[in-house]
Amino acid sequence: MEMLGIVGVAAGAVAIPLAAVSTATSVAAISQGTSAQQAGAQGGGGAEPKDDPRLAKFSLRASCDAAGKHLDGKIVVLRNRKLYLDDSDPAHRTFDDGHPFSGFYLDYPDAKALGLVSTISKDPPELNWIYADNDTLELKYGNKTASKDHIHAPWDWTDDQGALMLEDWEGFVALEESPGVWSVNYDQDEDHLQEIHGKTRCVVEISLQRRVLKQPGS
């Protein structure tokens, strides 16, 4: 399949046709030489990238216990360089400019670990890396330059492939930035972000559940 207008992830944001994201050709192109995936795409042995379940695009949905029932079922959206929770029903969205997470796992350039990318817009269609900010622990998105000095890997899934993990555990929380506005954060220190915000902000533990998206023609 011919690829149009690819700019490698390693160099920054990636502008590619969304329908081509899951193809072997596109994965080799955007990963800019990450060995296992590129070798498969070029027939160099191993599993074809298109057959690797980690390359299947998925959305993210919050799952919470009783303390966070008002957030349960909300989807992850991207806006203003950060990840937020919003209603799954477009008619009840808080953010008019929120782009629903639609991502997959991909080897992070120059690192022996899985990164995570998501589309960030429909027009133009682009991919960015997902990472946790070292200082604020907010989940953000950006190109390699923006992400490389922060917590950009390893991303993975739980044993049942049902939920997202970073650094081998489900350490995610939602932080209420203002009434009804919840950002997604990484609770790296397992303190509900108290070292950063003290006890002045409402923080709720969440599990980010993966929902594999159907590909065109599947």
PLY file of the C-alpha trace (Angstrom):
ply
format ascii 1.0
element vertex 218
property float x
property float y
property float z
element edge 217
property int vertex1
property int vertex2
end_header
0.00 0.00 0.00
1.37 3.41 -0.96
1.90 5.82 1.91
1.22 9.53 1.47
2.95 12.37 3.28
4.56 10.49 6.17
6.73 12.42 8.59
8.45 10.03 11.01
7.39 9.98 14.65
11.05 10.17 15.56
11.19 13.60 13.98
7.98 14.94 15.45
4.26 14.73 14.81
3.15 12.29 12.13
0.77 13.23 9.35
-0.61 10.05 7.80
-3.90 8.79 6.40
-5.87 7.33 9.33
-7.00 4.36 7.26
-3.36 3.39 6.81
-2.31 3.48 10.45
-2.75 -0.25 10.98
-0.92 -1.38 7.85
2.53 -2.92 7.93
3.88 -0.23 5.59
2.75 2.66 7.74
4.08 1.13 10.95
7.52 0.70 9.43
7.44 4.25 8.15
6.39 5.96 11.35
8.54 3.90 13.69
11.68 5.09 11.88
13.73 1.96 12.17
12.51 0.28 15.36
13.85 -3.16 14.67
11.14 -5.74 15.37
8.28 -3.88 13.74
10.28 -2.73 10.76
11.76 -6.17 10.19
8.29 -7.65 10.02
7.10 -5.03 7.59
10.09 -5.66 5.32
9.75 -9.43 5.41
12.78 -9.85 7.62
11.22 -12.53 9.79
8.97 -12.53 12.82
5.35 -11.56 13.07
3.89 -9.07 10.64
3.18 -5.76 12.40
-0.42 -5.85 11.16
-0.86 -9.12 13.10
0.60 -7.76 16.33
-2.31 -7.10 18.73
-0.41 -4.19 20.27
-0.78 -2.35 16.97
-4.57 -2.52 17.07
-6.07 0.92 17.61
-8.10 1.36 20.78
-10.01 3.96 22.74
-9.76 4.51 26.50
-12.59 4.61 29.02
-12.39 5.28 32.76
-13.48 2.60 35.19
-13.94 3.67 38.82
-15.21 2.32 42.12
-18.07 3.88 44.08
-15.96 6.89 45.07
-15.60 7.84 41.42
-18.95 6.69 40.06
-19.52 10.12 38.49
-16.46 9.46 36.29
-17.15 5.82 35.50
-17.57 5.26 31.77
-16.15 8.60 30.69
-13.80 8.52 27.72
-10.30 9.94 27.39
-10.00 12.93 25.07
-7.02 15.01 23.96
-7.08 18.82 24.06
-4.61 21.61 24.79
-1.67 19.14 24.97
-3.24 17.13 27.82
-5.54 14.15 28.37
-8.95 14.71 29.97
-12.09 12.74 30.78
-15.32 13.60 29.00
-18.77 12.14 28.40
-19.00 9.25 25.94
-22.10 10.86 24.41
-21.04 13.70 22.07
-24.26 15.53 22.91
-23.15 15.85 26.54
-19.45 16.63 26.09
-17.77 19.26 28.23
-15.17 20.02 25.57
-16.13 21.00 22.04
-12.48 20.68 21.03
-11.74 17.32 22.67
-10.40 14.61 20.35
-11.25 11.05 21.52
-8.14 8.98 22.22
-7.47 6.56 19.35
-4.08 4.99 19.85
-1.84 1.98 19.77
1.51 0.78 21.10
4.68 1.48 19.14
8.38 1.11 19.89
9.67 4.44 21.17
12.60 5.69 19.02
16.03 4.93 20.48
14.50 3.10 23.45
14.04 -0.60 24.09
10.49 -0.12 25.33
6.97 0.30 24.03
5.69 3.82 23.59
2.09 4.87 23.10
0.74 7.05 20.31
-2.69 8.50 19.58
-4.31 10.47 16.83
-4.65 14.09 17.95
-7.04 15.40 15.30
-9.15 14.28 12.37
-8.01 16.97 9.97
-5.13 16.90 9.51
-4.72 13.33 10.76
-1.66 13.24 13.02
-0.14 11.00 15.67
1.65 12.15 18.83
3.41 10.34 21.65
1.60 10.01 24.97
3.71 10.67 28.08
3.55 11.69 31.74
5.07 15.05 32.60
7.98 14.63 35.04
7.01 17.68 37.09
3.21 17.65 37.11
2.55 13.94 36.35
-0.19 15.03 33.93
-0.66 12.80 30.91
0.21 14.82 27.84
0.81 14.37 24.12
3.50 15.74 21.85
6.26 14.92 19.39
9.50 13.18 20.28
11.17 16.43 21.34
8.34 17.19 23.77
8.19 13.68 25.20
11.74 12.38 25.30
12.76 13.93 28.65
9.58 12.83 30.41
8.01 9.47 31.32
7.37 8.16 27.81
7.79 4.41 28.36
7.24 1.57 29.00
3.55 1.42 28.20
1.73 -1.91 28.15
-1.51 -3.64 29.02
-2.68 -5.75 31.96
-2.51 -9.54 31.81
-6.02 -9.71 30.36
-5.14 -7.00 27.80
-8.05 -5.00 29.16
-6.41 -1.98 30.78
-3.56 0.44 30.19
-0.35 0.34 32.24
2.65 2.66 32.54
5.89 1.47 34.17
4.25 -1.94 34.73
1.24 -0.87 36.78
-2.14 0.89 36.61
-1.19 4.07 38.38
-3.73 6.50 36.98
-5.87 9.08 38.72
-8.24 11.84 37.65
-7.62 15.31 39.06
-10.41 17.89 39.22
-8.83 21.03 37.77
-12.04 23.06 38.07
-15.67 22.09 38.69
-16.50 19.28 36.28
-13.11 19.36 34.51
-11.01 16.24 35.13
-7.50 15.68 33.78
-5.79 12.29 33.61
-2.62 11.96 35.72
-0.02 9.36 36.63
0.15 8.71 40.38
3.79 7.71 40.27
4.35 8.18 44.02
1.07 6.48 45.02
0.09 9.51 47.12
-2.87 10.81 45.10
-0.60 13.63 43.88
-0.31 15.10 47.37
3.37 15.90 46.92
2.40 18.16 44.03
-0.98 19.52 45.09
-1.20 18.74 48.79
-4.75 17.91 49.86
-6.30 20.89 48.08
-7.52 19.04 44.99
-9.99 16.21 44.47
-8.24 13.11 43.13
-9.96 9.85 42.12
-8.31 6.54 41.25
-9.21 5.31 37.77
-8.49 2.32 35.57
-8.10 3.15 31.88
-9.92 0.40 30.02
-8.97 -0.39 26.43
-11.65 -0.82 23.78
-10.30 -2.07 20.47
-11.65 -0.05 17.55
-12.96 -1.68 14.43
-10.82 -1.00 11.39
-12.38 0.05 8.07
-13.44 -3.04 6.16
-13.05 -5.38 9.14
0 1
1 2
2 3
3 4
4 5
5 6
6 7
7 8
8 9
9 10
10 11
11 12
12 13
13 14
14 15
15 16
16 17
17 18
18 19
19 20
20 21
21 22
22 23
23 24
24 25
25 26
26 27
27 28
28 29
29 30
30 31
31 32
32 33
33 34
34 35
35 36
36 37
37 38
38 39
39 40
40 41
41 42
42 43
43 44
44 45
45 46
46 47
47 48
48 49
49 50
50 51
51 52
52 53
53 54
54 55
55 56
56 57
57 58
58 59
59 60
60 61
61 62
62 63
63 64
64 65
65 66
66 67
67 68
68 69
69 70
70 71
71 72
72 73
73 74
74 75
75 76
76 77
77 78
78 79
79 80
80 81
81 82
82 83
83 84
84 85
85 86
86 87
87 88
88 89
89 90
90 91
91 92
92 93
93 94
94 95
95 96
96 97
97 98
98 99
99 100
100 101
101 102
102 103
103 104
104 105
105 106
106 107
107 108
108 109
109 110
110 111
111 112
112 113
113 114
114 115
115 116
116 117
117 118
118 119
119 120
120 121
121 122
122 123
123 124
124 125
125 126
126 127
127 128
128 129
129 130
130 131
131 132
132 133
133 134
134 135
135 136
136 137
137 138
138 139
139 140
140 141
141 142
142 143
143 144
144 145
145 146
146 147
147 148
148 149
149 150
150 151
151 152
152 153
153 154
154 155
155 156
156 157
157 158
158 159
159 160
160 161
161 162
162 163
163 164
164 165
165 166
166 167
167 168
168 169
169 170
170 171
171 172
172 173
173 174
174 175
175 176
176 177
177 178
178 179
179 180
180 181
181 182
182 183
183 184
184 185
185 186
186 187
187 188
188 189
189 190
190 191
191 192
192 193
193 194
194 195
195 196
196 197
197 198
198 199
199 200
200 201
201 202
202 203
203 204
204 205
205 206
206 207
207 208
208 209
209 210
210 211
211 212
212 213
213 214
214 215
215 216
216 217
